[in-house]
Amino acid sequence: MLSGGELGKLYSRDFAVFEAESPHRYPAGHELRKLTNFSYTPVFVFLDANGAKVVETRGFRSEREARALHEFVTKRAYRKTSLREFLAAYPH
């Protein structure tokens, strides 16, 4: 869903977006392996300006969820609520 088009541009505008192998394919101690607990892809990990993980999710199922995740991170809603609660309240 992010491999081009409007959503790809939206995410690329606000985030450093890159693709990597499944985390379990990296050796123990590798920085990418340290970022996530998931052993498969896709997984999205968002870090703040200090490099601290603020959100980790297994991706999204729809454009609505992709937009909600973008807003959740860019507006720093994670400081006030969980992603699950934010998604439940996000407009359809």
N, C-alpha and C positions, 0 to 999 in steps of 0.2 A: 504494500500500500504506500510505502514511502519511497519507492524506487523511481519516483518521478511525479510529475503533475503538481497540482496545487498543494497537496499535503506535504510532498517532498520539499517544495519551496518554503512552506511555512516552517517546517522543522529545521531546515538548513539555515534559514534566516536567524533563528534564535538559539540554535544549539550546534555544537560540534558533533556532527553525525558521522559515524563510521560503522562498517561491518566487520565482524570478527568471527572466528570459528566458535563452535560450541565451547563454553568455558572449560569443560572437563578435558579438552584436547590440549590445553596448555599445561606445562609442568607445574608441579606444586611450587608455590611461592611466586609465580608469575603474577604481575599486577592485574591482568585481565581476569585471572582465575579468582583473585581476591575480591573482585567487585560483586560477584553474584553467587547465590546459593543454588541457582537453577543449573541443571546439567544439560540443557537443551536450548535451542533457539526457536523463535525469536524471544529475546529478553531485552527490555529497555531499562537502562540504569541512568539515572540523572544525578549529577554531582553539583554541589554549590560552588561558588567561586573559590572556596578553600579546599575543594576536593573531597568534601564529606558527602556521602551518599544521602540523598534526600528522598528518592523514590526508586523502587525497583518493581517492575511488573513484567508479566509474561506477554506483553503486547496488548493488542486490542482486536475486537471482532468486527468493528464497523468504523466508518468515517466519523460518526458521532463520538465514539470512544476515543479515537485518535485526536479529535479536536478538544475533547474534554481533558485528556491527558496533557496536551500542550498547554491549555489554559491553567490547569492545576499546577503545573511547574512554573510557567512564566509569571503567574500572579502570586506565586508562593503560598497557595492555598494549603499546602501540606503543613504549614505552621499552625493551622486552625482546625483541620479536619482530616479524616482518612480519605484515601482515593475512592474507596467503596462508597462512602457517604457522598462525596463530591459527584461521583457518577450517577448516583440515585437521584440527585437533585438537578443534574444538568439537563437543560431543555432537549426535547426530542425533535 
